[in-house]
């Protein structure tokens, strides 16, 4: 009886031990499987199901692989930072948080110099940058979900300033990248160039006026031999040409200094200005055997400075007449058009189209640059300094007008200008 009791007790102990060991192994295996699945999902790696009891070995191997991947990413990030810090442009990574708070996640060395800050990570942009224009740009970019470009001025505590081209690039709904291109030196050189041209122009204007006055008096009140008279006429022509250059340079200086202000703007009857310019060129066009066709709507009004708009019309027509005269055709024609845009009542369109020699494709992008002239071998007979269309571009920019150019070599050119129109209510 006692033996049976002992045997039963031993059996029960062994059975309970088996149950305990089985449950412990089963729970451990389930826990491992759960951990394995979480790690696979979190780090996007594949962990094979164990076929035996080497659970610890497999987990150790997976952790080792994960560590290698982490070190590789760390190395790549360090290299990326090194590359960004070696750039000559400033690079800033921004993130949007609740309450329209924009924080700086990264800024390379150049941007730290421009912003004059070292400690930036996690701080708000408004806290480290004293430039409300930039902050407005950033908030506008997040709100409208678009890229923005502008030129901004940044000041440092050392009383130094940075003139920068700023490009704000949209990554996604939460992130933006700012690219800062420091153009301070280029601006300083440009300002020196402007000051030199303005000073030189004013210094030349007075002696030229005196010389032209004396020359005109001599030609009116004296009689010379034909050869002498011919030479004096050449001097007169070249003096007039130089005077035009000086006047263009003075105009250019005023325009580039933004001396055109909206306070000088008035209601302008663009139709009348075009007809006035047409009458000026009509006699010259007849001498060159070029037909001018006038197709303009009456009483079309815009808002601007009349003398400058007249200068735009004159420069474009003068340019068109010169280049049309070079195309030796019997039916050379220039069309002058003015009409209200059919797609929108907010704009009026001024067009000058000709049958001239056209513009080569390589020159079209540069035609509005300062002192740029189309291939001189084709235009040797034309006098000028490459300032006319540059002045046109600057005047139009200040009037918030847009200019378009279409041209085909040896087959004419079309200039199109879109002005903001005045509504009927504002014409009175």
C-alpha positions, 0 to 999 in steps of 0.5 A, a space after each residue: 500500500 505504501 509502495 503504491 502510494 510512493 509510486 503514484 506520488 512519483 508519477 504525479 511529480 514527473 507528470 507535473 514537471 512535464 506539464 511545467 516544462 512543456 508550458 514554459 517551452 511553448 510560452 517562450 517559443 510564442 514570445 519569441 515568435 511575437 518578438 520576431 514578427 515585431 522586429 521584422 515589421 519594424 525594420 523591414 527584415 526577414 527572420 526565418 522560422 526556427 526549425 529547432 531550438 536555436 532560438 537564441 542563435 537566430 535572434 543574435 544573428 538578426 540583431 547583428 545584421 540590424 546593427 550593421 544596417 544601422 551603422 551603414 545608415 549612420 555612415 551614409 548620414 554622416 557623408 550626406 552632412 559632410 556633402 551639405 556642409 561643403 556646399 557654397 549654398 545654404 541648405 535648411 530643412 524645415 518641418 511644420 508642427 501644430 499651431 503653424 510652428 515651423 522648426 529647423 531640423 537641419 542647417 548647413 554651415 553656410 546657412 548658420 553663417 547667414 542666419 548667425 546661429 549655431 544652436 538650431 536643431 528643434 528651435 522654431 524658425 521665428 526664434 532664430 531668424 529675424 526676417 519676417 519676409 522669410 517667415 511669411 514665405 515659409 508659411 505661404 509655401 506650407 499654406 499653398 503647398 508650392 515652391 517660392 523664389 525671392 531675393 531677401 536681405 539678412 543682417 548679422 549682429 556684426 552689422 554685415 548683410 547678406 543679399 541672397 536668392 532664396 528658393 523654398 522647395 516643397 518636399 511634402 505636406 510637412 517638410 520644406 527645404 530652403 536654398 540660400 544663394 549668397 549674391 552679396 558680392 555680385 550685387 556690390 559689383 553690379 552697384 559699382 557698374 551702375 554708379 560708373 555708368 550713371 556718373 560717366 553718362 552725366 559727365 558726357 552729357 554736358 560736353 556733348 550738348 555744347 559740341 552739338 550746339 556749336 556743330 549745328 551753328 557751323 553747319 547752318 551759317 557756313 558754306 564749305 567744300 563738299 568734302 569738308 561738309 561731308 566730314 562735318 555731316 559724319 561728325 554730326 551723325 556720330 555725335 547724335 549717335 553718342 548722345 542717344 547712347 548717353 541718354 539711354 544710359 541715363 534712362 537705364 540708371 533711373 530705371 535700375 534704381 527703381 525711379 519709376 514709382 506708382 505715384 507717377 502712374 496715371 491713366 493712359 490711353 494706350 490707343 492714342 500713344 500707339 497712333 502717335 508713335 505710328 505717325 512718327 515712324 510712317 514716313 521712315 517706313 515709306 522711305 524703306 518701302 515697308 508697309 505698316 498695318 495698324 489694327 488697334 481698338 480705340 480707347 484702350 486704357 492702362 495704368 502707368 507712366 506715360 513717357 516710359 510706356 511711350 519709350 517701350 512702344 518706340 523701342 520695339 517699333 524701332 527695333 522691328 523697322 531696322 530688322 525688317 529693312 534688312 530682309 530684302 523683300 518687296 512686300 515687307 510688312 509690320 503689323 501693329 495690333 492692340 486688343 483686349 484679351 479674349 480669355 480675360 478682361 483684366 489684360 490688354 495685348 499690344 503686338 508688333 509683328 514683322 517680316 524681318 530677318 528674324 532671330 536665331 534660336 540661340 539668341 532668343 533667350 539673350 535678346 533682352 540682356 544688356 548690351 547684347 546684339 544679335 549676330 553682328 555678321 547679320 546686322 552689321 548695317 544696324 547701329 545701336 548698343 544693345 540697350 533698347 530691349 533691355 530698357 523695355 524689359 525693365 520698364 515692363 517689369 516695373 509696370 507688372 507687364 509681361 513680354 513674349 517673343 516668337 521668332 523664326 530665322 529669316 521669317 519674321 518676329 512677333 513681340 507681344 506685351 500683356 498690360 493690366 487693363 483699366 476697368 470701365 469704371 476706372 476710365 472716367 
